[in-house]
Amino acid sequence: MSTRRVFPAVLASVFALLFFGLGNYLGARASADSDVRLAELRAEVELLRKRPTPDVAGTSGTARASAMAMMDDASRASLIADVKRQLSDEMGLLPVNLLRERSESFVELYSYDDRGSSSYGTAGYVGNGYFITVKHGVMPLNDNQQRTASVNILYKGEAFPVTVVDSGTADAEVHPGDWAIIKVDADIPDLPPLSLDMRYKYEFADPIVRLGNDYSKGIILSTGYIGQRTANGLLTSLTDGHPGVSGGGVLNRSGNLIGIPIGRMEADYRFSFILPLREEMFRKVPSLSAGAAAAKVGTVASGGS
């Protein structure tokens, strides 16, 4: 065999051995590196497991540029107004200024019987010195109860005596005739009358606002929803029925008085009963006689006390 043929064969064998060795070396090194990274990852996971759970926080972030900032004034105002309308429609909430205004139309009610006992409730102002409330808050419903000696309303810390001028036929609480009209003879010029709606439809799940003298702690509001009409003409609702709210007000989303809370389910302060307004309740209120009320779909109380 000639030298020219032997040399290329030897050279090819050398390169083959070299590349084979280099491949084994690199493979072994990659495997070692992979084992090291895997070990590091396992150690990090184990460390995270041993760390105490951090306090929760919100998921808000920081934006570089606000979409609101890129709008012109007219577009921004239109968007804000639209959001407010949607929130009002979806949540059934009234504007805060309207709620504050309506709360001024309700007063705390306190009655005292001939044995020295007292009770408390709420009354809503309908104009010309007249208020609507519950019968069981101002007079006995049956002969077995104590006689009422006096009834007062408390407005801005001042007590005013009132007289019962009319009432329904209730002989028990949570009754369709559990209503009364009372009148104050004193002048209370800054007491705003409520707007009444005696044609309200009371659709299922209609949002409502209830204002009343919760636990004799002043006028407090609660929101809720209309339920079903009962067999005797009352309405169920999901809204707080705490002691003292009887005789208060149930308002619709327009801020009109549509009924009065008169009771709750036993041992359940969220299942309440509403007495819808009807024309006979105002038959002895001069500005809201049955004839005048029948002529209007939504009757608005007018006139000061």
Secondary structure, DSSP 8 states (H G I E B T S, - for coil): --HHHHHHHHHHHHHHHHHHHHHHHHHHHHHHHHHHHHHHHHHHHHHHHHS------------SS-TTTTS-HHHHHHHHHHHHHHHHHHH----HHHHHHHHTTEEEEEEEETTS-EEEEEEEEEETTEEEE-GGGTS-SSTTS--EEEEEEEETTEEEEEEEEEE---SSSS-TT--EEEEE-S--TT----BB-TT----TT-EEEEEEEGGGSSEEEEEEEEEEE-TTS-EEEES---TT-TT-EEE-TTS-EEEEEEEEETTEEEEEEEEE--GGGGTT-GGG-HHHHHT-SS-B-----
